[in-house]
């Protein structure tokens, strides 16, 4: 429900001005004496950011102007990532509705409310309670299925597999923005080692975004490739797929026992890429996927060392006729 009131500015003391807030509005938003309200000055005027701390948790609200679709789309995506839960937009409601329907494909839970004849549109975004660990597992599983779909297409050339891959791309976009939203939420609440884990997750999101974009470009090129060209990438893509899947499983589950297998696959793929006479865009994409997957695996090793919980015995030099030296705090 939209509402509007005109209030006069009053003088407070010798240097400040104030505007009173309607009591009903304050009751609706849970604003009480002492509640924090953020004022932001920009080119269009003054924005009031209301932090509502009710029984259901914290709500962040903001008001936007629908200046252009491109700018508004970026602002709404930023609001989503920053944890805003309610947005009021002034502009043509029907035009906004079309934009919001498009954005809802990548911003999970976005809902528009209010009349299509109103000059204001209210957008409600969900609070994000999903854990970043669950998101990492879901993202890893999704990209695994994406690799499998493209690999099966390379072997069978069945077009429905590329259509299946398209649906995975769209699902990843949703998880990517949801992951940024969840990570920003956690960074406000945790510290120490937990904060480092959130930082790892943000790096992971950036890496997998590049990985998925590379897969997108590869999928687009596969449409136009002939049988001989496709045959040439079967073996390198098979190894890239295995390395990527293992690295993703490492990050999601933290099972460092997979590292020796990844190291073995690295060597095999490195030899294949060195022998390859192709330096076309497709092979460049495979090289990029290999590098990204390797970076994800290295990040897990770094996390393992940081947490001093590494079970990878080969990290420690063996003594003659004995066991590796003990490390304080190392997991048994």
Buried (B, 14 or more C-beta within 10 A) or exposed (E): EEEEEEEEEEEEEEEEEEEEBEEEEBEEBBBEEEEEEEEEEEEEEEBEBBBBEEEEEEBBBBBBBBEEBEEBBEBBBEBBBEBBBBBBBBBEBEEBBEBBEEBBEBBBBBEBEBEEEEBBBBBEBBBBEBEBBEBBBBBBBBBBBBBBBBBBBBBEEEEEBBEBBEEBBEBBBBBBBBBBBBBBBBBEEEEEEEEBBBEBBBBBBBBBBBBBBBBBBBBEBBEEBEEEBBEBBEEBBBBBBBBBBBBBBBBBBBEBEBBEEBEEBBEBBEEBBEEBEBEEEBBBBBBBBBEBBBBBBEBBBEBBEEBEEBEBEEBBEEEEEEEEEEEEEBEE
